[in-house]
Amino acid sequence: MPRIFAFSILILALGACSSRGPRASADKTQASEQPAAPSSGGQDTATPEETTTQLVAPRRWPGPATQYTLDASQDLGALLEYESLQDACAQYKAGDDSRQTLLRCGKWMFFFEHFDTIGVPMPLLQFLESYYRDSFGPSFSNFGLIPNPYGEPWLPLGLSKSSATIGSMETAAFTCASCHFGQMPDGRYSVGYANVQFDYGRFLLGLFSPLFLAINPDDPNYIPQVRSWLEEPVANAKAQSDYWLDFSMMGLQMLGGGESNAMPTLTLEEQERIWHWPPGTMDFLFKPLADDGVHTVSRIISLWNLPSAQQRQAYAMPHELLSWSAAAESLNAFLDGFVMIGQSAHADAWNEAAYKPLKEYIYSLRTPELLSDLDEAKVEEGAALFVSTGCVDCHAGPSGEGIRVFDFEEVGTDEAMRWIYNPNEEGEPCCEFADLNFTVSFGLKAPRLTGIENQERFLHNGTVESLEALFCMQNRGDSEVDALKSDGHWMTCDLSVAQKRALMAYLRSL
């Protein structure tokens, strides 16, 4: 089966969620009131002091010392810097090795580089944009994707025309920007932001289901929720005069592409799983990607403040601890995985040198400036509590991330992800993943805590929707769906409300 959504694995992000500490009961919802850097190349950005002589509460990193790119703005056009970026990679390849050109090329790659991977059939995207625009939103914006003001309407930011085809049919592959670029709650667009508005599950179900439901609205091959969701959109689309003509033309293009299996077949059970994925989450090893046969759900995580090599050494981190299970030891290895799993049409061309601009740009990303006023006294109180209550024991890294892998028994969260890549007892991944250069950890990495002010999902599977719920000040809710349980990380639930509010003030300052 073609790997149609090869680049959506960037959702893995570069971190993980949860931490370790004393376990509390799972039924607590409210405590009683009581008193109570990063670049691997030229360093052009400020980083926190690199010392681990004692456990201290992490602090907000300084912003970039030199601003080569604009990475957060309420003005989408200004942020995209289209005119200054579009020739940057050509200039870099022609020998301009300045830091400014390097990072501008990296930013261009972040938005538009597809790594020659196979993507979504272009005729299908054009057809859906034409006939389902009212339901799916302009440029699929109702699924959380951001329209590209400089491109075709059927290619939002995060989807880029690929050099890879399905037979003779052009495809559009996902780029970094689909998952790690979006509009934050404060209204600013931000590069590196975890796009938790991206509803990948609905997007996946909405790509092919309308085609078959237009032929048979009661098609038993689709779950009732999908049939109900698409009933009105399909009826409205069919009412347009040229629908069936364009439907036939699109179908002929796809059949003429030379691949009869360009559309993935999803069982009813698989559709049921997809339907329950919260926005901002997905099982990234699932059809139409390479499928490990295990239902695991990961939330997107922000890319700000990846630690430098010097910081990793200072904080005794074994390696970069990338991916939710901390299996990828470096950003380079992580990108190699994208290329391999995405079946790049030119895999041999992608190596450390080719990745360099994108990697350096990702390393340069910093948490956007805080816009809200802080109660400094409350922040300092929370910072002291972060140390005294043991939070720092697990979130000991330079940006509050873990510096080792944690067992699921330590964290208490849904342990479905223990079996990601369907490994053997030695941790060697199964099937198509056997050639990947890593061993499964059977655990989780604690996440970077930076940017919590604009974070809307918590735990590794994204099932907790607020910091207050994580702290047991609101009901978390629950799900009976495998891999979507909201249990675990009860460490702060026994604190007083005053202590919780101080801790949250501190976390929101990061």
N, C-alpha and C positions, 0 to 999 in steps of 0.2 A: 504493500500500500504506500502511495506517495506520502511523504512527511509534510502534509499541507501546512501545518502550523509550526514549522520547525523552530522559528525564533521566539515563540512564546515561552520557551524555557527560560528566557531572561527573567521571568517572574520569580524564578528561584531566589533571585536577589542575592545579596552577599551577606547573609547573616541568619539569625534564627531567633526563636522566642522562648521565653520561660527561664526560670532559674531554680536554684536549689535552696532548701532551707527547711525549717521545721514544718511539719504537716499539720494542718488544722482541719476541722470537720467541714464537710462539703455543703452543709445546709445553712451557712452563715450569710446573712444579707445586710446586717447593720450592727455595728458595735455601739455600746452605750457611750454617751457623752462623758468624758473624763477630762480633767485639766491635762493638761498634758505638758596627618600630614603627609606629610603624607604622600608626596610624590615620590616615585621610584627613580625619577630623573632629576632635572633641575628643580630646586625647591623655590617656589615663588609664593608660597602660602604659609601663613603662620600656623603653628600647631601648639598644643599645650606642652608645658614643661615635661620632659621625659624622665620621670623618676618613679621608682617603686619602693623607696626606702621604707614606706609605711602605707597602710591601707587608708586612702583618703577618698572622699566623694569626688567623682569626676566633675569637671566643670565645662561650661560651654567653650568651644574652641573659638579662638579669634577668627575673624573673617579673613579673606584673602588679602595679603599685603599688596599684591599687584593684581589689578582686575583686567584680565585679558578678554574675558567673556562675560556677558550678562546672563545670569542663571536664575534670576527670580525677578518677576515684574508683573504688574497688573496689565501691561500692554503686551499682548501676544506677539504682535508684529515686531516690536522693539526687542523682545527676548529672542526671537528667532534669528535676528541679525542676518537675514537672508543674503543681502548683497555682499557683506564682508566675509561670509562663510563659504559661499558657493564655489569659490576658486581656491580655497585654502589648501585642500588636499593636493590639487595640481601644483600649487606653489611649493608645498612640502616635498612632493616627489621630484620636483625640478631642482631641489637642492637648498631651498630656504629652510634651514633648521632652527630658526629662531623660536623661542619659547611661545611667542604669540601665535605664530603660524601653526606650530605643533598643536596647541590647544584648540585653535579654531578649526583645524582639520578634525581633531577628535570630537568636537561638538557636532560637526557636520555628520560624522560617522554615527554618532549617538542617535541622531534623528533619521538618517537615511541609509546606513549601511545594512545590507541584508546578508552579507557573507556568502552570496551565491546560493542560498538555500531555497528549497522549493516552498512555495506559499499557496495562497488561496487563488483559485482560477480567476483571472482578471474579468472574463466575460460574466461570471457570476456576480462579482462585486458591482459591475456596471449595471446589471439587470436589477439587483436589489436596490441600488441607489435610485434608480429610475422609478420603480414601482412600490417600494416599501419605505420611501423617505419619510412619510408622515409618521409611520410607526417606529421605524428604527432610528429616526433622527437624521438630519443632514450629516453626511459623512459618518454615519453610524454613531452619532454623538449620544443617542439614548442608551448606548452600551458603555458610555464613559470614555469613548475615544474623542480626541480633540481635532476638529477640522483644521486642515492645512490651508491657510489663506493664499498660499502660492501654488497650490497643486490642483489636481483633478478632484472633484467632489467624492469620488468613490475611493480615494486614497487618503484617509485621515493621517495625521501625524502618528507614526508608529507602524504604518504599512508602506512599503516601498517596492516599486517594480523591480523584480529580481531578474538576474541573467539566467536563472534556472527555469526551465519550462516543464510542463507535464506533456510529453510528446512535443507537439508544436504549439501548445497553448501557453500563453504568457501567464505568469503568476505574480502575486504580490506577497512578499514575505514580511513577517513582523521584524521590527527593529527594537532597539533598547527603549525608544520613546513610548511604545505602546503601554508598557507597564511602569516605567520609571519617569514619567512626565505627566503632569496633570495640574489641575487648579485646586489649590489648597483651600481649606475652609475660610481663610482670611481674604480670599479673592485673588491672590497672586498665582500666576503660573510659575512652576518651579521645576528645573531640571534636577533629576535625582529623587524627586518626590514619589513615594509609593502611590501609584494611581489606584487607590482602593475603590474608585468609582467604576473601574473597568470590570464589567460583568461578562467575563469570558465565557461562563456557562451558557448564558442566554445568547451571546454572540455565536457560539458554536452551534447551538440548537437552531438558531435563526438562519443559518447559512443555507442549509439544504432542505429542512422541513417544509418551508413554504412551497417548494416545487412539487412535492408529492401530495401535500394537502390541497393544492389547487386542483389536482386531478381527482382526489378522493378525500373530502373533508373528514370522513369517518375512518380513515386508514387505520387499521388496528395495529400497524407497526409503529404507531406513535402513542406515547402515554397521554392520558386525558388532559393533563396540565398543559402539554404542548398544543394539543388540538384546541383547547379553550383559549389559550393565549393568542394563537394565530388565526382564530376563526374570523374575526373582523378585519384584520389586516389583509388576509388572503382574499376575502370577499371584496374589499375595496380595490385591491389590485386587479382582480379579474374584471371588475366593472369598467376599467379603462379600455378604450377602443382598440389599442394595438397590443394588448397584453399577450394574447396567444401567438401573434405573429412574432413578437420579440422573444417570447418564451421558446418558440420553435427554433429561432435563429441562435439563441444562446445555447440550447440543447445540442444543436448541430455542431457549434463551435467546440463544445466540451467533448462530444463524441469523436469529433474529428481531430481532437488533440492527441489521439493515439493511446489513451489510457482509459479503459472501461471502468477502472476502480478509482477514479478521481474523487468520487464522493464516498466518504466513509459510511459503513453500515453500523448503526448503533442499536444494540439490543434494548428492550424495554427496561431491563435492570440498569443498563448503563445510562440511559436517558434519565431515569429516576435519580441516579447519583448526581448527574450534571445539574439537574433542575435545582438541587438543594445547595449547590455551591454558593456561598455568599459572594457578592461583588468583592473584587480584590483578592480572590482566591482561585485556585484550580488544582487539579491533579495534573502535573506537568508531564508525567510519563503515561500518557493515555492517548487513545485514538484522537486524531489521526497522526499523532507523533508515534515514536516507538513506545510500545506499551509493556510495562513491567509486570502486568497482571495483578498489581496490588493497588487498592484504593487508598491513596494518601492525598491529603489536602494541605496546600501551603498558601499562606498569605503573602502578598507582595510586601517587600520591605524597602525602605528608602536606601539610597546609595551614598548618602552624605557621610563624610568623615571616615573613610577607610583608613586604617592605621598604616603608617609607613613602616619600612623595614627596620628603621631605628627604634620606633615605638614598639614593634613586635618583640624586638630583642630586649628592650628595657622592661617590658611587662611580662617577659617569659612566655610569650605565646609561641606554640610549637610551629605554627605557620599561619597563613592568612585565614584559615578556618572559614572558607567560603561554602556556600549552599547551606540549606537548613540543617543538614546532618554534619556540616563541617568536613565533608569528604574531599572537597577540592582544596588543594594546598596553595594554589596561586591563581590570580586572575588569568594568567596565561593558560593554565590548565583548564580553567572554567570555560574560556572561549574556545579552546580546542574541543571541549565536549559539545558546544553548540554546533561547531562545524561538522563534527562527525555524526551526531544524532540527526542534524538537519540535512544530511546527505548533500553537502555542498557540491555544486557542479565543478568547483575548482579548489578542492580541499588542499591540494599541495601548495597553493599560493598563499595560504593563511598560516602565518608563523609569527614568532615574537616580534619581528621587525614590522610586519604588516599590521599587527595589533597595536603597536606603540602609541600612535596618536590617541586612539580611543581609550587605552588604558591610562595614559597620563591625564586625559581629561576627566575620567572617572575619579582618579585619585585626587584631582584638584577640587572636586565638589565639596561644598561646605553647607551646613545647615543655614537656611535663610535667616536674615536678621529678624529678631522678635519685634512684633509691632505692638504687643500688649504691654501695659505697665506691670512691673513686678513689685510685690511686697518683699523688699529685700530682707527684712527681719524674718519673715515667714520662710523665705528661701534658705536662709542660713540655718534656721531651726530644722528644716527638712534635710539639709545636707548633713547636719550632725546626726539626725535620726537614721539617715541612709547608712552611716557607719555603725552606730550603736546597735541598731536592730539586725544587723547582719546582711543587709542588701548588698553591701560592697563585697562580701565573701564570694558572691556569684557574679556580680557585675563589676569586676575589678579592672577592666581594660581602660584604655585611654578615652574612650567615648561611652563607657558603661557597658561594653560588651563582655561576654565571658572569655576567659583565657584558656578554657579547656572544654571538652565535650561532657555533657551531663547525661546521666542515665535517666530514663523515663520514670523509674521508681523515685528518683530524687525530686523530680519536677511534679509528677502526679497528673500530667496532661494525657490526652488521648494518645495512645502509643501505636496507632496504626503506622505511623511513619517509621517506626523501628525497622520495618521490613521493606523500605523503599529500595528499589532496584532488585527486589526479590533475591536476596543473597543466600549463599550457603552458610553453614555455621562458622566458617572462617571469615565471613564478611566479603567474599568475592561476589561481585554482581553477576546476575544471570544474563543469559542470552545475548542480545545485541549490545549490552553494556559491558561485556567481559573485557573488551579492549580499552575501556576507559582507565586512565591512570590514577585509580584511587581504590581504597578499600572501604566498604560500608562501615560506619561507626556504631550503628545500632543506638544512637543517641541524638541529642540536640545541642546546638550552641545557643547560649543566651544572646539576645539581640543588643545592638547598639541602642542606647537610650536617647540619642539625640533626636530632636524634632518631635518629641511627644506632644508639644503644643498643637501640632497639626496632624497628629495621628488619630485615626478613627477605628482601628481594629487592633485587637491584642490576642495573644497566644499564637502559636505557630500555625494554627488552622484558621485564625481570624474569627473565631466564634464569639469573642467578647468584644462588645461594641463601644466601650468607653473605659477610661481610666477608673472612674467611679465604680463601675461594675467589676473591674479587676480587683479593686480594693474591697469588694463586698459591701459597698454602700448602695448599690442597686442590684436588682435581680439580674443574673446573667442570662437566664433562659437556658434551654437545653435542646438537644436534638437526639433523636433515636437513630440518625443516620451514621453509619460507620465512618470514622475518621472526622466527625464533626461534633464531638462532645466538648462541652465547655468546662469540664472538670480541671482541677489542678491549679498550681501556683496560688496556694492559699496563704502564703507566708505573711502577708500584711493584714489578713482579715481579723486578727485578734487585737490589733492596735486600737486605741481610742480614736474617735472621729477627729479630734483636734490633731492627733499625730498624723492621721491619714491626710488631712488637709495640708499640713506642713510638708509632708513627703510629696504630695502632688504638686504643690507650689515649686518645690525644688526641681522635680522632674520636668515640669513645664518650662523651667529656665534653661534647660540644656539645649 
